[in-house]
Amino acid sequence: MGFLMFLARKIQLTHQENNIQYQLIDINNKLNNLTDYVSILSQDSVSYTDIASVPTSMFMTGMGELSNAHYQALQISGAQFNQAVASGMFGQNVDPMIAQITQQKMYENARKQIQKQMQIKYNEEEKSLQAKKTRLEAQEKQIQQELQALDQGISSGIQSSISSFGLKG
C-alpha cells in the first residue's frame, strides 16, 4: 500500500514540476521581451526599425506607450515653449529658426524624461519577474529532491515486495 502512496505522490510532484517549468519558460520569455523593449526605450530616438523590432507580445502595448510618450512630450515642450515666449526669453523679434530649434530641444528633453520613467517602470517589473523566477527555481529544486527520495523509496518498496514473495530482484 505504501508503494501506491509513493506513486501517487510522485505523480503529484511531477505535475507540480511541469507546472513550474512552464512558468519558468513564460517568465524567461517575458524577461527577454522586457530586455529588448527597454533597450529600445533607452535610445535617444525611436526609428521604424526599432518599432519593427518590438517583441510581438509587447507590440500593441509598446506602440501605445511610444505614441503616448510622443504626445506627452509634445504637450510638455509646447507648454514650456509658450512659457518661454511669454516670459520674453526670445525678445520681441523671434527668429523662427531659433524658435524651432529651441522647441525641438525642449521636446527631446521631455521625451527623455518620459522614457526614463518608462524604463524605471519596466526595471521594477523585471526585478519582480527575477524574484518570481528565483522563487520558482528554489521550489523546483525542492521538488526534484523529493522526487529523488521518492524514487529511492519506490525502489526499496519494490525490493521489499519482491523479497516478501520469495523472489529475487
C-alpha positions in Angstrom: 0.0 0.0 0.0 2.9 2.4 0.8 4.2 1.7 -2.8 0.9 3.2 -4.2 1.1 6.2 -2.0 4.7 6.8 -3.2 3.5 6.6 -6.8 0.6 9.0 -6.2 2.9 11.5 -4.6 5.4 11.1 -7.4 2.6 11.9 -10.0 1.6 14.9 -8.0 5.2 16.2 -7.7 5.8 15.6 -11.4 2.7 17.6 -12.2 4.0 20.4 -10.0 7.4 20.3 -11.5 6.0 20.5 -15.0 3.8 23.5 -14.0 6.8 25.3 -12.5 8.9 24.6 -15.6 6.1 26.0 -17.8 6.0 29.2 -15.6 9.8 29.5 -15.8 9.7 29.3 -19.6 7.0 32.0 -19.6 9.0 34.2 -17.2 12.2 33.8 -19.3 10.2 34.9 -22.4 8.8 37.9 -20.6 12.3 38.8 -19.3 13.8 38.6 -22.8 10.9 40.7 -24.2 11.4 43.3 -21.5 15.1 43.5 -22.1 14.5 44.0 -25.8 11.9 46.7 -25.2 13.9 48.5 -22.5 16.9 48.6 -24.9 14.6 50.3 -27.5 13.4 52.8 -24.9 17.0 53.7 -23.9 17.7 55.1 -27.3 17.5 58.8 -27.9 15.1 58.4 -30.8 13.0 55.6 -31.9 13.1 54.6 -35.6 10.8 52.5 -37.7 13.4 49.7 -37.4 13.2 49.9 -33.6 9.4 49.8 -33.8 9.5 46.8 -36.0 11.9 45.0 -33.5 9.5 45.5 -30.6 8.7 41.9 -29.3 5.3 40.7 -30.7 4.0 40.1 -27.2 4.5 43.8 -26.4 3.8 45.3 -29.7 0.4 46.8 -29.1 1.4 48.0 -25.6 4.7 49.3 -26.9 3.1 51.2 -29.8 0.6 52.7 -27.4 3.3 53.7 -24.9 5.6 55.1 -27.6 2.9 57.2 -29.2 1.7 58.3 -25.7 5.2 59.3 -24.8 5.4 61.3 -28.1 2.2 63.2 -27.4 3.1 63.9 -23.8 6.5 65.2 -24.9 4.8 67.4 -27.5 2.4 68.8 -24.8 5.2 69.4 -22.3 7.5 71.0 -24.8 4.7 73.2 -26.2 3.8 74.4 -22.8 7.5 75.1 -22.0 7.9 76.9 -25.3 4.8 79.0 -24.8 6.0 79.9 -21.3 9.4 80.9 -22.6 7.9 83.1 -25.3 5.5 84.7 -22.7 8.4 85.4 -20.3 10.2 87.3 -23.1 13.1 84.8 -23.4 13.3 85.4 -27.2 12.7 89.2 -27.1 10.4 90.9 -29.4 11.6 89.6 -32.7 11.6 85.8 -32.5 13.9 84.2 -35.2 11.8 81.2 -36.5 14.9 79.0 -36.8 16.0 79.6 -33.2 12.4 79.1 -32.0 12.2 75.8 -33.9 15.5 74.6 -32.6 14.6 75.6 -29.0 11.2 73.8 -29.2 12.9 70.7 -30.7 15.4 70.6 -27.8 12.5 71.0 -25.3 10.7 68.1 -27.0 13.8 65.9 -26.8 14.4 66.7 -23.1 10.7 66.0 -22.3 10.9 62.8 -24.3 14.0 61.6 -22.4 12.3 62.2 -19.1 9.2 60.2 -20.1 11.4 57.4 -21.4 13.3 57.4 -18.1 10.0 57.0 -16.2 9.1 54.1 -18.6 12.5 52.5 -18.0 12.1 52.7 -14.2 8.7 51.1 -14.5 10.0 48.2 -16.6 13.1 47.8 -14.5 10.8 47.3 -11.5 8.8 44.8 -13.5 12.0 43.0 -14.4 13.0 42.8 -10.7 9.7 41.4 -9.8 10.0 38.7 -12.5 13.5 37.9 -11.4 12.3 37.4 -7.8 9.5 35.2 -9.0 11.9 33.2 -11.2 14.3 32.7 -8.2 11.4 31.5 -6.0 10.2 29.1 -8.7 13.7 27.7 -9.2 14.0 27.1 -5.5 10.6 25.3 -5.5 11.7 23.2 -8.5 14.9 22.2 -6.7 12.9 21.1 -3.6 10.5 19.1 -5.8 13.4 17.4 -7.6 15.0 16.4 -4.3 11.7 15.0 -3.1 11.3 13.1 -6.3 14.7 11.6 -5.9 13.8 10.5 -2.4 10.5 9.1 -3.7 12.3 7.1 -6.4 14.6 5.6 -3.7 11.5 4.8 -1.6 9.7 3.2 -4.5 12.8 1.2 -5.4 13.2 -0.1 -1.9 9.4 -0.8 -1.7 9.7 -2.9 -4.9 12.6 -4.8 -3.4 10.7 -5.4 -0.2 7.6 -6.6 -2.1 9.7 -8.9 -4.3 11.5 -10.4 -1.3 8.2 -11.0 0.6 7.0 -13.2 -2.2 10.3 -15.2 -2.1 11.5 -13.7 -5.4 15.0 -12.4 -6.0 15.3 -8.9 -7.6 
